Amino acid sequence: METKKGQLENVIRTLRGCCGVIAARLLSEEEKQTVLDLEKNVEEKIVFGMSKSLNEGVRAALQMEFTVAMVIQSSIFPHPHHPHVSMRCGDQVVGELIDDEDALEELRKSPYNFFLWENFVVYVKRLPKDPAGRRKLRIIYPSREAIQLQGLSTVKCSVFGTPSTEGDILIKRMLDVPSEEGAVGTCLVGFTLAR
C-alpha cells in the first residue's frame, strides 16, 4: 500500500505532467492563507463597473487538504468545463458567459440584454432595482472539478480555481516564474487524498 507521501508525490507528478504546465508546487498553509487574503481583498473591488466578485473556485481549492499552485501555458493547458463566470444576485443568474453562437445571436436581438464583452450577456430585466439588491450582485467564478486528476484512485475529491489578476501575479512570484506574457496564466488545484 502506497504511503500518504507517495500518494501526494504521485498527484504532484501528474499535475506537472499535464500539457502546458510550466511550474507546479504544493503551497504551505501560510502561502494558502496569503493567497486567500489577497483574493478576499480583490473581491471587495467593483469589477466591470457592475459588482463585487466571489471566486468560489480559488476559495474551495485553498480549503482542500492540499493545494498545488501552477503556472500554465493558457492556450494548451486542459481547462475544466465552462461556463466559468456568471453574475448572480442571490440564487438568480443575472448574467452569464455563453459559448453557443446560436444562443448568442438570439440574445443580441433583445434590447433587454447587454454584453459586458463579446459572449457575456447581462439580462437587464433581472437586475435588481433597489440599492440593497444591487449590493448583493456578484460576479461568480465557480469551483469546478480538476479534470487533470480524474481517474486517480488516490484522490478523493478535487477542485480547480483560477485566481484574479493580482492572485496570478502573486502565484508567479511564489513559483519564481517571471512572466508578463498574456498567454501564461496560473491556476490552483486543491485536493483531498483517499485514505
C-alpha positions in Angstrom: 0.0 0.0 0.0 1.3 3.4 -1.0 2.1 5.9 1.8 0.4 9.3 2.0 3.7 10.9 1.0 3.9 8.6 -2.1 0.3 9.4 -3.0 1.0 13.1 -2.7 4.1 12.9 -4.8 2.1 10.9 -7.5 -0.6 13.7 -7.6 2.0 16.4 -8.0 3.9 14.4 -10.6 0.6 14.0 -12.5 -0.1 17.7 -12.4 3.4 18.6 -13.5 3.0 16.2 -16.4 -0.1 18.0 -17.8 0.2 19.7 -21.2 1.2 23.3 -20.8 2.4 23.2 -17.2 5.5 25.5 -16.8 5.8 25.1 -13.0 3.8 23.5 -10.2 4.3 23.1 -6.5 2.5 22.4 -3.2 1.6 25.5 -1.2 2.3 25.7 2.5 -0.6 26.6 4.8 0.9 30.1 5.2 1.1 30.6 1.4 -2.5 29.4 1.1 -3.6 32.0 3.6 -1.6 34.7 1.8 -3.4 33.9 -1.5 -6.8 33.7 0.3 -6.3 37.1 2.0 -5.3 38.7 -1.4 -8.3 37.2 -3.1 -10.6 38.4 -0.3 -9.3 42.0 -0.9 -9.8 41.7 -4.6 -13.4 40.5 -4.0 -14.2 43.9 -2.3 -13.5 45.8 -5.5 -16.1 46.6 -8.1 -15.4 44.6 -11.4 -16.6 45.5 -14.9 -18.3 48.6 -13.4 -21.1 46.3 -12.1 -20.4 44.5 -8.9 -18.0 42.8 -6.5 -16.8 39.3 -7.2 -16.7 36.0 -5.4 -14.0 33.5 -6.5 -15.6 30.2 -5.3 -13.1 28.1 -7.2 -10.0 29.7 -5.6 -11.6 29.6 -2.1 -12.6 26.0 -2.5 -9.1 25.0 -3.8 -7.4 26.7 -0.9 -9.7 25.0 1.7 -8.8 21.5 0.5 -6.3 19.3 2.3 -3.6 20.1 -0.3 -3.3 22.9 -2.8 -0.9 23.0 -5.8 -0.2 26.3 -7.5 0.6 26.0 -11.2 1.9 28.4 -13.9 0.5 27.3 -17.2 0.6 28.0 -20.9 -3.1 29.0 -21.1 -3.6 28.2 -24.8 -2.7 24.5 -24.4 -3.5 23.6 -20.8 -6.6 21.5 -20.5 -9.1 23.7 -18.6 -12.2 22.3 -16.9 -15.7 22.7 -18.5 -17.4 26.0 -19.0 -19.1 28.3 -18.2 -16.6 29.7 -15.8 -18.2 33.1 -15.0 -21.6 34.3 -14.1 -23.3 37.2 -12.4 -25.8 36.5 -9.6 -28.0 38.2 -7.2 -28.5 35.6 -4.5 -29.6 32.4 -6.4 -30.7 34.2 -9.6 -28.4 34.3 -12.6 -28.4 37.9 -13.8 -25.6 37.5 -16.4 -23.5 34.6 -17.8 -20.9 33.5 -20.2 -22.5 31.9 -23.3 -20.4 29.7 -25.7 -23.2 28.7 -28.1 -23.1 31.1 -31.1 -26.8 30.5 -32.0 -27.9 31.4 -28.5 -25.7 34.5 -28.5 -27.3 35.6 -31.8 -30.7 35.3 -30.3 -29.7 37.1 -27.1 -28.2 40.0 -29.1 -31.6 40.6 -30.7 -33.3 41.7 -27.4 -32.9 45.3 -26.2 -33.2 43.8 -22.7 -29.8 42.2 -22.9 -26.4 43.9 -23.0 -23.0 42.4 -23.3 -20.1 43.1 -20.9 -17.9 41.5 -23.5 -18.4 39.5 -26.7 -20.0 36.5 -25.1 -21.0 37.6 -21.6 -24.7 38.6 -21.5 -26.4 40.6 -18.8 -30.2 40.2 -18.5 -31.3 43.8 -17.8 -34.8 42.8 -16.6 -33.2 40.6 -13.9 -31.0 43.3 -12.5 -32.2 44.4 -9.0 -33.8 47.9 -9.0 -33.2 48.8 -5.4 -29.7 49.7 -3.9 -29.8 46.8 -1.4 -30.4 44.3 -4.2 -27.6 45.9 -6.3 -25.2 45.5 -3.3 -25.9 41.7 -3.4 -24.8 41.4 -7.1 -21.7 39.3 -7.5 -19.5 38.2 -10.4 -19.0 34.5 -9.6 -16.1 32.4 -10.6 -17.4 28.9 -9.7 -15.5 26.0 -8.4 -15.1 23.1 -10.8 -13.6 19.6 -10.6 -9.9 19.4 -11.5 -10.2 17.3 -14.7 -6.4 16.7 -14.6 -6.9 14.4 -11.6 -9.9 12.4 -12.8 -9.2 8.7 -12.7 -6.5 8.9 -10.0 -7.6 6.4 -7.3 -5.5 8.2 -4.7 -7.6 11.4 -5.0 -10.9 11.5 -3.1 -12.1 14.9 -4.4 -10.5 17.9 -6.3 -11.2 21.5 -7.1 -9.9 23.8 -9.8 -9.7 27.5 -9.4 -8.5 30.4 -11.5 -7.1 33.4 -9.4 -7.7 37.0 -10.0 -5.1 39.1 -11.9 -3.5 40.1 -8.6 -3.5 36.4 -7.5 -1.9 35.4 -10.8 1.0 37.8 -10.1 1.4 36.5 -6.6 1.5 32.9 -7.7 4.0 33.6 -10.4 6.2 35.3 -7.8 5.7 32.3 -5.4 6.7 29.9 -8.1 9.6 32.2 -9.3 8.3 32.4 -12.8 8.8 35.9 -14.3 6.2 36.4 -17.0 4.3 39.4 -18.2 3.1 37.4 -21.2 -0.7 37.2 -21.5 -0.7 33.5 -22.7 0.9 32.4 -19.4 -1.6 32.1 -16.6 -2.0 30.4 -13.3 -4.4 28.1 -11.5 -4.9 26.3 -8.2 -5.7 22.7 -7.8 -6.9 21.6 -4.4 -7.5 18.0 -3.5 -8.0 15.6 -0.7 -6.3 12.2 -0.8 -8.3 9.0 -0.4 -7.4 7.2 2.8 
